[in-house]
Amino acid sequence: MLGARVRCRLEVIRVRSLSGVAKMAGVVLCLGGVLVIALYSGPAIRPLNHHRAFGGGGQEAAAAAAGTGSRARWMKGTFLMLLSNATWSLWIVLQASLLKEYPNKLLATLLQCLLSTLQSLLLAAAVERDPGAWRLHLDTGLLAVAYSGFVVTGVSFYLQAWCIEKKGPVFLAMSNPLCFVFTILCSSLVLGEVVHLGSVVGGILLVGGLYSVLWGKSKEQADLAGDKVQQQGITKELASPEQQV
């Protein structure tokens, strides 16, 4: 995210300042958290909720996790998620420039939903060619589709545009790793899934990296505001003798 902002000349990292070091350290912590999640599973942690919401038991999930090739799928899925977050962060940077030129959040959300629907439809049609898989039934699958369409897509896209307008793209993009942390918590608390120690450690690193970047960003903004006030004071002092003359 910061790399994309720097390349687009929307973000400046002062390496010799405390804020710049904090932002760089936050990026390193986030990358470290992703690598820990991908490469280290660790011992399984018993879920707080022992009643699984959607069939199966904890023993079945643990047995599936220990199956052949599951480690490769886990690493592949983690790096695909990293790629997804990187490309989504790049889109957030571009969306910030778009909202400056055309600040209509509703229309931007509508266009984003239409294009996302078209891309998802083409990809799903290419991957799944069984007509029976496209049938919706009155079950949790239909609820998941409705929730994803209305809340995850429509409402969240508008709120993201609002957040970019108020706080800037860095605040929104750096909060993306929190989705993975919330997924881990909900999997253990609500679904009763087995969580491994590597996921917990990686989540802690992600949260630490997030707050490090946000602290560096706020520190940088405070320093810039102080420099601006100081510059205005110097300008007034220089202008005062001229006015007296």
Order of alpha helices (4+ residues) and beta strands (2+ residues): alpha-alpha-beta-alpha-alpha-alpha-alpha-alpha-alpha-alpha-beta-alpha
